[in-house]
Amino acid sequence: MANILVRQKRIGTRKLYYLLQNELQVIKVGKDKFFDILRANHLLIIPKRSYQTTSMSHHRFRKYPNLIKNLTINHPNQVWVSDITYIGKREKPCYLSLITDAYSKKIVGFQVLNTMCANHMVKALKMAQNQRNTKEALIHHSDRGVQYCSDEYQEYLKKYNITCSMTENADPYENAIAE
């Protein structure tokens, strides 16, 4: 085993087990026991995570209070939640902006673009607004990302009389439906 680990420092545990299967059967060590031995000796490889940040909440724009924290959501088009997620590969990133109805969990607006500019996020909001069939009060809830706090996004919310609500503590559970 040491010889294999010297040649291939980042060999995966499953592949290592496959390569050593005959020797391990002789000493009656199965796959689970082999994993336990490697774990006990801190020899498991920790996978590298591909993580892309999509929210920058330290900016000059106004941040709004969380209006839905204790709100009972009991009908469609009462609260929309919004978030941006990273999709694709790092070489050619794409961002998916989603607006979801908090009651029905239906996606009412979306946009896939190669940047996270606020004007692109407004396109998802426009799509959602075009599907809206009522003039009742509506709350738009999101994280404190710069796109949602931007003047352009806020002007659009005001134009259609949509009240802005945002997470307060950078806690993803405050925007759990969108997350």
C-alpha positions in Angstrom: 0.0 0.0 0.0 2.8 2.4 0.9 4.3 1.9 -2.6 1.0 2.9 -4.3 0.6 5.9 -2.0 4.1 7.1 -2.8 3.5 6.9 -6.6 -0.1 8.3 -6.4 -0.5 10.6 -3.5 -4.1 11.5 -4.3 -5.5 8.1 -5.2 -9.1 7.6 -4.2 -10.1 5.2 -1.5 -12.3 3.1 -3.7 -9.6 2.8 -6.3 -7.0 1.9 -3.7 -9.3 -0.8 -2.3 -9.8 -2.2 -5.8 -6.0 -2.3 -6.3 -5.4 -4.0 -2.9 -8.5 -6.2 -2.9 -6.6 -9.6 -3.2 -4.2 -8.7 -0.3 -7.1 -7.4 1.8 -9.1 -10.6 1.3 -6.2 -12.7 2.6 -6.2 -10.8 5.9 -10.1 -10.7 5.9 -10.5 -6.9 5.6 -13.6 -5.8 3.7 -14.3 -2.4 2.1 -15.9 -0.9 5.2 -13.2 -2.0 7.5 -10.6 -0.7 5.0 -12.3 2.7 5.0 -12.3 2.6 8.8 -8.6 1.9 9.0 -7.8 4.7 6.5 -10.1 7.1 8.5 -8.5 6.2 11.8 -5.0 6.9 10.4 -6.1 10.2 8.7 -5.4 8.8 5.2 -8.7 9.6 3.6 -8.5 12.3 0.9 -10.7 15.3 1.5 -12.4 16.2 -1.9 -11.8 19.7 -3.2 -15.1 21.6 -3.4 -15.9 23.8 -6.3 -17.6 26.8 -4.7 -18.6 30.0 -6.4 -19.8 33.0 -4.4 -22.9 34.6 -5.8 -23.7 37.2 -3.1 -21.7 40.2 -2.2 -23.5 41.8 0.7 -20.9 44.4 1.7 -21.8 47.3 -0.5 -23.0 50.9 -0.4 -26.6 50.3 -1.2 -29.5 50.3 1.4 -30.4 47.0 3.0 -34.0 46.2 3.9 -35.4 44.5 7.0 -36.7 40.9 6.9 -40.5 41.3 6.6 -41.3 37.6 6.3 -39.6 36.2 9.4 -42.9 35.7 11.3 -45.3 36.1 8.4 -47.8 33.3 7.6 -47.8 32.8 3.9 -51.3 31.5 3.0 -51.9 32.3 -0.7 -50.0 32.7 -4.0 -48.4 36.0 -5.0 -48.1 37.1 -1.4 -44.3 36.6 -1.2 -41.7 36.0 -3.9 -38.3 34.8 -3.0 -35.2 35.3 -5.1 -31.7 33.9 -5.3 -28.8 33.5 -7.8 -27.0 30.3 -8.2 -23.8 29.4 -10.1 -24.1 26.7 -12.8 -21.6 25.4 -15.3 -17.8 25.3 -15.2 -15.3 27.9 -14.0 -14.0 28.4 -17.6 -17.4 29.5 -18.8 -19.5 30.5 -15.8 -23.3 31.0 -15.9 -25.6 32.3 -13.3 -29.2 31.3 -12.8 -31.5 33.9 -11.3 -34.7 32.5 -9.9 -37.8 34.1 -8.5 -40.1 31.6 -6.7 -43.6 32.0 -5.3 -43.2 31.2 -1.6 -46.6 29.7 -1.3 -46.9 27.5 -4.4 -43.1 27.0 -4.8 -43.6 27.7 -8.5 -40.8 29.5 -10.4 -42.4 32.6 -11.7 -39.3 34.2 -13.2 -35.8 33.1 -14.3 -32.9 34.2 -16.3 -29.6 32.4 -17.2 -26.8 34.8 -18.0 -23.0 34.9 -18.0 -22.7 37.8 -15.5 -24.4 38.8 -12.3 -25.2 42.3 -13.3 -28.3 43.8 -11.7 -29.8 44.6 -15.1 -29.8 40.9 -15.9 -31.5 40.0 -12.6 -34.2 42.6 -13.5 -35.1 40.4 -16.5 -36.1 37.6 -14.2 -38.2 40.1 -12.2 -39.9 41.4 -15.3 -40.7 37.8 -16.4 -42.3 37.2 -13.0 -44.2 40.5 -13.1 -45.6 39.7 -16.5 -47.1 36.5 -15.1 -48.6 38.2 -12.1 -52.4 38.4 -12.4 -53.2 40.4 -9.3 -52.6 43.9 -7.9 -52.6 42.6 -4.3 -49.7 43.6 -2.0 -46.5 41.5 -2.8 -43.3 41.1 -0.9 -40.0 40.4 -2.7 -37.6 38.6 -0.4 -33.9 38.0 -1.1 -30.5 37.9 0.4 -28.6 41.2 0.7 -26.7 40.8 -2.6 -25.7 43.9 -4.4 -27.9 43.0 -7.4 -31.1 43.1 -5.2 -30.0 46.3 -3.4 -29.0 48.1 -6.6 -30.9 51.3 -7.6 -32.0 49.7 -10.8 -33.6 46.6 -9.1 -35.2 48.8 -6.3 -36.6 51.2 -8.9 -38.3 48.3 -10.6 -39.8 47.0 -7.3 -41.1 50.5 -6.6 -42.6 50.9 -10.1 -44.8 47.8 -9.5 -45.5 48.5 -5.9 -43.6 45.5 -4.6 -42.3 45.7 -1.0 -38.6 44.7 -0.5 -37.6 42.3 2.2 -34.1 40.9 2.9 -32.3 38.5 5.1 -30.8 40.1 8.2 -28.1 37.8 9.5 -26.5 36.2 6.4 -28.4 33.1 7.4 -29.4 30.9 4.5 -32.4 29.7 6.5 -33.9 33.2 6.3 -34.2 32.6 2.5 -34.6 28.9 2.7 -37.2 28.5 -0.1 -35.0 30.3 -2.6 -31.8 28.6 -1.4 
